[in-house]
Amino acid sequence: MSVTKTSDAPNRDYEVEKELAYAIRNRRVVRLRYDIDLRDRVFEPYVLFREASGRVMVGGRRVLDENDLFKPPAMRQFEVVLINNIEVTEETFEVDERFDSRNLALSNEIFESVDRPRE
Protein backbone atom coordinates (compact mmCIF):
# COMPACT_ATOMS: atom_id res chain seq x y z
CA MET A 1 0.00 0.00 0.00
CA SER A 2 1.20 3.51 -0.76
CA VAL A 3 0.20 6.81 0.84
CA THR A 4 1.00 10.24 -0.54
CA LYS A 5 0.70 13.21 1.77
CA THR A 6 -2.26 15.39 0.86
CA SER A 7 -2.48 17.85 3.75
CA ASP A 8 -0.07 20.13 5.52
CA ALA A 9 -1.19 19.24 9.05
CA PRO A 10 1.47 20.81 11.28
CA ASN A 11 1.83 18.16 14.00
CA ARG A 12 0.49 14.79 12.93
CA ASP A 13 0.00 12.72 9.81
CA TYR A 14 -2.25 9.88 10.96
CA GLU A 15 -2.30 8.08 7.59
CA VAL A 16 1.49 7.84 7.45
CA GLU A 17 1.58 6.86 11.15
CA LYS A 18 -0.92 4.08 10.43
CA GLU A 19 1.21 2.75 7.55
CA LEU A 20 4.35 2.86 9.69
CA ALA A 21 2.64 1.08 12.60
CA TYR A 22 1.51 -1.68 10.21
CA ALA A 23 5.04 -1.99 8.79
CA ILE A 24 6.56 -2.17 12.29
CA ARG A 25 4.09 -4.82 13.50
CA ASN A 26 4.68 -6.93 10.39
CA ARG A 27 8.44 -6.25 10.03
CA ARG A 28 7.93 -4.81 6.53
CA VAL A 29 10.45 -2.69 4.66
CA VAL A 30 9.14 0.71 3.52
CA ARG A 31 10.10 3.05 0.70
CA LEU A 32 9.69 6.66 1.69
CA ARG A 33 10.24 10.09 0.23
CA TYR A 34 11.43 12.46 2.95
CA ASP A 35 11.20 16.24 3.10
CA ILE A 36 12.78 17.72 -0.04
CA ASP A 37 14.39 14.50 -1.32
CA LEU A 38 14.07 13.81 -5.02
CA ARG A 39 14.50 10.05 -4.61
CA ASP A 40 13.28 7.40 -2.19
CA ARG A 41 14.88 5.92 0.86
CA VAL A 42 14.47 2.24 1.76
CA PHE A 43 13.92 1.88 5.48
CA GLU A 44 13.32 -0.83 8.10
CA PRO A 45 11.04 0.85 10.67
CA TYR A 46 11.63 -0.27 14.27
CA VAL A 47 9.73 2.23 16.42
CA LEU A 48 7.08 4.94 16.12
CA PHE A 49 7.21 7.40 19.01
CA ARG A 50 6.62 10.94 20.22
CA GLU A 51 9.65 12.90 21.38
CA ALA A 52 9.48 14.98 24.53
CA SER A 53 9.29 18.00 22.20
CA GLY A 54 6.01 16.62 20.79
CA ARG A 55 7.30 15.61 17.36
CA VAL A 56 6.19 12.17 16.13
CA MET A 57 9.22 10.23 14.87
CA VAL A 58 9.97 6.88 13.27
CA GLY A 59 13.27 5.23 14.06
CA GLY A 60 14.91 2.30 12.36
CA ARG A 61 17.57 1.21 9.93
CA ARG A 62 18.01 3.06 6.67
CA VAL A 63 19.02 0.40 4.16
CA LEU A 64 19.33 2.51 1.03
CA ASP A 65 19.30 6.22 0.28
CA GLU A 66 18.75 6.68 -3.45
CA ASN A 67 19.91 10.30 -3.04
CA ASP A 68 23.36 9.01 -2.06
CA LEU A 69 23.99 5.42 -3.15
CA PHE A 70 27.37 5.28 -1.38
CA LYS A 71 25.92 6.03 2.05
CA PRO A 72 26.12 2.84 4.16
CA PRO A 73 23.09 1.48 6.06
CA ALA A 74 22.62 3.16 9.43
CA MET A 75 20.15 3.72 12.24
CA ARG A 76 18.13 6.87 11.58
CA GLN A 77 15.10 8.79 12.77
CA PHE A 78 12.65 10.64 10.55
CA GLU A 79 10.01 13.16 11.55
CA VAL A 80 6.72 11.66 10.36
CA VAL A 81 5.14 14.92 9.14
CA LEU A 82 8.10 15.37 6.76
CA ILE A 83 7.44 12.05 5.02
CA ASN A 84 5.79 12.99 1.71
CA ASN A 85 5.21 9.50 0.33
CA ILE A 86 5.39 6.04 1.84
CA GLU A 87 4.99 2.54 0.43
CA VAL A 88 4.93 -0.56 2.63
CA THR A 89 6.58 -3.33 0.61
CA GLU A 90 6.12 -7.10 0.80
CA GLU A 91 9.78 -7.47 1.82
CA THR A 92 10.32 -8.36 5.48
CA PHE A 93 13.33 -7.71 7.69
CA GLU A 94 15.04 -9.21 10.73
CA VAL A 95 15.33 -6.94 13.76
CA ASP A 96 18.82 -6.15 15.04
CA GLU A 97 18.95 -7.95 18.41
CA ARG A 98 20.73 -4.96 19.99
CA PHE A 99 17.69 -2.70 19.48
CA ASP A 100 15.92 -1.73 22.71
CA SER A 101 13.20 0.93 22.59
CA ARG A 102 13.76 1.64 26.29
CA ASN A 103 17.03 3.32 25.27
CA LEU A 104 15.20 6.07 23.38
CA ALA A 105 16.33 9.20 25.18
CA LEU A 106 13.80 12.03 24.97
CA SER A 107 10.99 9.60 24.13
CA ASN A 108 7.67 10.68 25.58
CA GLU A 109 5.37 7.97 24.21
CA ILE A 110 5.94 4.85 22.12
CA PHE A 111 3.09 4.03 19.74
CA GLU A 112 4.55 0.89 18.14
CA SER A 113 7.84 -0.96 18.43
CA VAL A 114 9.37 -4.18 17.10
CA ASP A 115 10.55 -5.13 20.59
CA ARG A 116 7.18 -4.77 22.31
CA PRO A 117 4.61 -7.56 22.54
CA ARG A 118 1.99 -7.49 19.82
CA GLU A 119 -1.56 -6.99 21.06
C-alpha positions as protocol buffer text, in pm:
chain_id: "A"
residue {
  index: 1
  type: MET
  ca { x: 0 y: 0 z: 0 }
}
residue {
  index: 2
  type: SER
  ca { x: 120 y: 351 z: -76 }
}
residue {
  index: 3
  type: VAL
  ca { x: 20 y: 681 z: 84 }
}
residue {
  index: 4
  type: THR
  ca { x: 100 y: 1024 z: -54 }
}
residue {
  index: 5
  type: LYS
  ca { x: 70 y: 1321 z: 177 }
}
residue {
  index: 6
  type: THR
  ca { x: -226 y: 1539 z: 86 }
}
residue {
  index: 7
  type: SER
  ca { x: -248 y: 1785 z: 375 }
}
residue {
  index: 8
  type: ASP
  ca { x: -7 y: 2013 z: 552 }
}
residue {
  index: 9
  type: ALA
  ca { x: -119 y: 1924 z: 905 }
}
residue {
  index: 10
  type: PRO
  ca { x: 147 y: 2081 z: 1128 }
}
residue {
  index: 11
  type: ASN
  ca { x: 183 y: 1816 z: 1400 }
}
residue {
  index: 12
  type: ARG
  ca { x: 49 y: 1479 z: 1293 }
}
residue {
  index: 13
  type: ASP
  ca { x: 0 y: 1272 z: 981 }
}
residue {
  index: 14
  type: TYR
  ca { x: -225 y: 988 z: 1096 }
}
residue {
  index: 15
  type: GLU
  ca { x: -230 y: 808 z: 759 }
}
residue {
  index: 16
  type: VAL
  ca { x: 149 y: 784 z: 745 }
}
residue {
  index: 17
  type: GLU
  ca { x: 158 y: 686 z: 1115 }
}
residue {
  index: 18
  type: LYS
  ca { x: -92 y: 408 z: 1043 }
}
residue {
  index: 19
  type: GLU
  ca { x: 121 y: 275 z: 755 }
}
residue {
  index: 20
  type: LEU
  ca { x: 435 y: 286 z: 969 }
}
residue {
  index: 21
  type: ALA
  ca { x: 264 y: 108 z: 1260 }
}
residue {
  index: 22
  type: TYR
  ca { x: 151 y: -168 z: 1021 }
}
residue {
  index: 23
  type: ALA
  ca { x: 504 y: -199 z: 879 }
}
residue {
  index: 24
  type: ILE
  ca { x: 656 y: -217 z: 1229 }
}
residue {
  index: 25
  type: ARG
  ca { x: 409 y: -482 z: 1350 }
}
residue {
  index: 26
  type: ASN
  ca { x: 468 y: -693 z: 1039 }
}
residue {
  index: 27
  type: ARG
  ca { x: 844 y: -625 z: 1003 }
}
residue {
  index: 28
  type: ARG
  ca { x: 793 y: -481 z: 653 }
}
residue {
  index: 29
  type: VAL
  ca { x: 1045 y: -269 z: 466 }
}
residue {
  index: 30
  type: VAL
  ca { x: 914 y: 71 z: 352 }
}
residue {
  index: 31
  type: ARG
  ca { x: 1010 y: 305 z: 70 }
}
residue {
  index: 32
  type: LEU
  ca { x: 969 y: 666 z: 169 }
}
residue {
  index: 33
  type: ARG
  ca { x: 1024 y: 1009 z: 23 }
}
residue {
  index: 34
  type: TYR
  ca { x: 1143 y: 1246 z: 295 }
}
residue {
  index: 35
  type: ASP
  ca { x: 1120 y: 1624 z: 310 }
}
residue {
  index: 36
  type: ILE
  ca { x: 1278 y: 1772 z: -4 }
}
residue {
  index: 37
  type: ASP
  ca { x: 1439 y: 1450 z: -132 }
}
residue {
  index: 38
  type: LEU
  ca { x: 1407 y: 1381 z: -502 }
}
residue {
  index: 39
  type: ARG
  ca { x: 1450 y: 1005 z: -461 }
}
residue {
  index: 40
  type: ASP
  ca { x: 1328 y: 740 z: -219 }
}
residue {
  index: 41
  type: ARG
  ca { x: 1488 y: 592 z: 86 }
}
residue {
  index: 42
  type: VAL
  ca { x: 1447 y: 224 z: 176 }
}
residue {
  index: 43
  type: PHE
  ca { x: 1392 y: 188 z: 548 }
}
residue {
  index: 44
  type: GLU
  ca { x: 1332 y: -83 z: 810 }
}
residue {
  index: 45
  type: PRO
  ca { x: 1104 y: 85 z: 1067 }
}
residue {
  index: 46
  type: TYR
  ca { x: 1163 y: -27 z: 1427 }
}
residue {
  index: 47
  type: VAL
  ca { x: 973 y: 223 z: 1642 }
}
residue {
  index: 48
  type: LEU
  ca { x: 708 y: 494 z: 1612 }
}
residue {
  index: 49
  type: PHE
  ca { x: 721 y: 740 z: 1901 }
}
residue {
  index: 50
  type: ARG
  ca { x: 662 y: 1094 z: 2022 }
}
residue {
  index: 51
  type: GLU
  ca { x: 965 y: 1290 z: 2138 }
}
residue {
  index: 52
  type: ALA
  ca { x: 948 y: 1498 z: 2453 }
}
residue {
  index: 53
  type: SER
  ca { x: 929 y: 1800 z: 2220 }
}
residue {
  index: 54
  type: GLY
  ca { x: 601 y: 1662 z: 2079 }
}
residue {
  index: 55
  type: ARG
  ca { x: 730 y: 1561 z: 1736 }
}
residue {
  index: 56
  type: VAL
  ca { x: 619 y: 1217 z: 1613 }
}
residue {
  index: 57
  type: MET
  ca { x: 922 y: 1023 z: 1487 }
}
residue {
  index: 58
  type: VAL
  ca { x: 997 y: 688 z: 1327 }
}
residue {
  index: 59
  type: GLY
  ca { x: 1327 y: 523 z: 1406 }
}
residue {
  index: 60
  type: GLY
  ca { x: 1491 y: 230 z: 1236 }
}
residue {
  index: 61
  type: ARG
  ca { x: 1757 y: 121 z: 993 }
}
residue {
  index: 62
  type: ARG
  ca { x: 1801 y: 306 z: 667 }
}
residue {
  index: 63
  type: VAL
  ca { x: 1902 y: 40 z: 416 }
}
residue {
  index: 64
  type: LEU
  ca { x: 1933 y: 251 z: 103 }
}
residue {
  index: 65
  type: ASP
  ca { x: 1930 y: 622 z: 28 }
}
residue {
  index: 66
  type: GLU
  ca { x: 1875 y: 668 z: -345 }
}
residue {
  index: 67
  type: ASN
  ca { x: 1991 y: 1030 z: -304 }
}
residue {
  index: 68
  type: ASP
  ca { x: 2336 y: 901 z: -206 }
}
residue {
  index: 69
  type: LEU
  ca { x: 2399 y: 542 z: -315 }
}
residue {
  index: 70
  type: PHE
  ca { x: 2737 y: 528 z: -138 }
}
residue {
  index: 71
  type: LYS
  ca { x: 2592 y: 603 z: 205 }
}
residue {
  index: 72
  type: PRO
  ca { x: 2612 y: 284 z: 416 }
}
residue {
  index: 73
  type: PRO
  ca { x: 2309 y: 148 z: 606 }
}
residue {
  index: 74
  type: ALA
  ca { x: 2262 y: 316 z: 943 }
}
residue {
  index: 75
  type: MET
  ca { x: 2015 y: 372 z: 1224 }
}
residue {
  index: 76
  type: ARG
  ca { x: 1813 y: 687 z: 1158 }
}
residue {
  index: 77
  type: GLN
  ca { x: 1510 y: 879 z: 1277 }
}
residue {
  index: 78
  type: PHE
  ca { x: 1265 y: 1064 z: 1055 }
}
residue {
  index: 79
  type: GLU
  ca { x: 1001 y: 1316 z: 1155 }
}
residue {
  index: 80
  type: VAL
  ca { x: 672 y: 1166 z: 1036 }
}
residue {
  index: 81
  type: VAL
  ca { x: 514 y: 1492 z: 914 }
}
residue {
  index: 82
  type: LEU
  ca { x: 810 y: 1537 z: 676 }
}
residue {
  index: 83
  type: ILE
  ca { x: 744 y: 1205 z: 502 }
}
residue {
  index: 84
  type: ASN
  ca { x: 579 y: 1299 z: 171 }
}
residue {
  index: 85
  type: ASN
  ca { x: 521 y: 950 z: 33 }
}
residue {
  index: 86
  type: ILE
  ca { x: 539 y: 604 z: 184 }
}
residue {
  index: 87
  type: GLU
  ca { x: 499 y: 254 z: 43 }
}
residue {
  index: 88
  type: VAL
  ca { x: 493 y: -56 z: 263 }
}
residue {
  index: 89
  type: THR
  ca { x: 658 y: -333 z: 61 }
}
residue {
  index: 90
  type: GLU
  ca { x: 612 y: -710 z: 80 }
}
residue {
  index: 91
  type: GLU
  ca { x: 978 y: -747 z: 182 }
}
residue {
  index: 92
  type: THR
  ca { x: 1032 y: -836 z: 548 }
}
residue {
  index: 93
  type: PHE
  ca { x: 1333 y: -771 z: 769 }
}
residue {
  index: 94
  type: GLU
  ca { x: 1504 y: -921 z: 1073 }
}
residue {
  index: 95
  type: VAL
  ca { x: 1533 y: -694 z: 1376 }
}
residue {
  index: 96
  type: ASP
  ca { x: 1882 y: -615 z: 1504 }
}
residue {
  index: 97
  type: GLU
  ca { x: 1895 y: -795 z: 1841 }
}
residue {
  index: 98
  type: ARG
  ca { x: 2073 y: -496 z: 1999 }
}
residue {
  index: 99
  type: PHE
  ca { x: 1769 y: -270 z: 1948 }
}
residue {
  index: 100
  type: ASP
  ca { x: 1592 y: -173 z: 2271 }
}
residue {
  index: 101
  type: SER
  ca { x: 1320 y: 93 z: 2259 }
}
residue {
  index: 102
  type: ARG
  ca { x: 1376 y: 164 z: 2629 }
}
residue {
  index: 103
  type: ASN
  ca { x: 1703 y: 332 z: 2527 }
}
residue {
  index: 104
  type: LEU
  ca { x: 1520 y: 607 z: 2338 }
}
residue {
  index: 105
  type: ALA
  ca { x: 1633 y: 920 z: 2518 }
}
residue {
  index: 106
  type: LEU
  ca { x: 1380 y: 1203 z: 2497 }
}
residue {
  index: 107
  type: SER
  ca { x: 1099 y: 960 z: 2413 }
}
residue {
  index: 108
  type: ASN
  ca { x: 767 y: 1068 z: 2558 }
}
residue {
  index: 109
  type: GLU
  ca { x: 537 y: 797 z: 2421 }
}
residue {
  index: 110
  type: ILE
  ca { x: 594 y: 485 z: 2212 }
}
residue {
  index: 111
  type: PHE
  ca { x: 309 y: 403 z: 1974 }
}
residue {
  index: 112
  type: GLU
  ca { x: 455 y: 89 z: 1814 }
}
residue {
  index: 113
  type: SER
  ca { x: 784 y: -96 z: 1843 }
}
residue {
  index: 114
  type: VAL
  ca { x: 937 y: -418 z: 1710 }
}
residue {
  index: 115
  type: ASP
  ca { x: 1055 y: -513 z: 2059 }
}
residue {
  index: 116
  type: ARG
  ca { x: 718 y: -477 z: 2231 }
}
residue {
  index: 117
  type: PRO
  ca { x: 461 y: -756 z: 2254 }
}
residue {
  index: 118
  type: ARG
  ca { x: 199 y: -749 z: 1982 }
}
residue {
  index: 119
  type: GLU
  ca { x: -156 y: -699 z: 2106 }
}
